[in-house]
Amino acid sequence: MRTLIHRDGQIVEALTHREEEIAEQVARGLSNRQIAAVCGISPETVKRHLASIYSKLAMRGRVGLAIHVLRTRAALETSLQS
């Protein structure tokens, strides 16, 4: 999943590889502690990454992030099938 943030038709910011990895784990339903174990980082680092993700995507929580990940994945799969 390559998430680019667009404003007025221009790419402003993109999620880092680690942020994308964490977003994918959130979409799988993992807790911060579980994500930390999977990624080999501390739960506090997961929290910092999530804060950055929420800021970049202008969203507030895990549910919105999970929906965003699933929609982005579905859109990508659809475009690859075309």
C-alpha positions in Angstrom: 0.0 0.0 0.0 1.5 3.3 -1.0 -0.4 6.1 0.6 0.1 9.5 -0.8 -1.7 12.6 0.6 -3.0 14.9 -2.1 -4.0 18.5 -1.7 -5.1 20.5 -4.6 -3.9 17.9 -7.0 -0.3 17.9 -5.6 1.3 15.2 -3.5 2.1 16.9 -0.2 3.3 14.0 2.0 3.5 10.3 2.0 3.5 7.7 4.7 6.9 6.2 5.4 7.4 2.5 4.9 7.2 1.9 8.7 4.0 4.0 8.9 2.4 1.9 6.1 3.5 -1.3 7.9 1.9 -0.1 11.1 -1.3 1.0 9.3 -1.6 -2.5 7.8 -1.3 -4.0 11.2 -4.0 -1.7 12.6 -6.3 -2.8 9.7 -5.6 -6.4 10.8 -7.0 -5.5 14.2 -3.7 -5.7 16.2 -3.3 -3.7 19.4 -0.3 -1.3 19.8 1.4 -3.9 22.0 0.9 -6.6 19.3 2.1 -4.2 16.5 5.2 -3.4 18.6 6.0 -7.1 18.9 5.5 -7.8 15.2 7.6 -4.8 14.2 10.3 -5.1 16.8 9.7 -1.7 18.3 8.3 -0.4 21.6 4.6 0.4 22.1 5.5 4.0 22.6 7.1 4.1 19.2 3.9 2.6 17.7 2.0 5.4 19.4 4.3 8.0 17.9 4.0 6.5 14.4 0.2 6.4 14.8 0.1 10.1 15.8 2.1 10.9 12.6 -0.2 8.7 10.4 -3.3 10.3 11.9 -1.9 13.8 11.3 -0.8 13.1 7.7 -4.2 11.5 6.8 -6.2 14.0 8.8 -8.0 11.3 10.8 -8.5 10.6 14.4 -8.6 6.9 15.2 -8.0 3.3 14.4 -11.3 2.6 12.8 -10.9 5.4 10.3 -7.4 4.2 9.6 -8.5 0.6 9.1 -11.2 1.7 6.7 -8.7 3.9 4.8 -6.2 0.9 4.5 -9.0 -1.4 3.3 -10.3 1.1 0.7 -6.9 1.9 -0.6 -6.1 -1.8 -0.9 -9.4 -2.5 -2.7 -8.8 0.5 -5.1 -5.3 -0.7 -5.9 -6.5 -4.3 -6.6 -9.3 -2.9 -8.8 -6.8 -0.8 -10.8 -4.4 -3.7 -11.2 -7.3 -5.9 -12.6 -8.2 -3.3 -15.2 
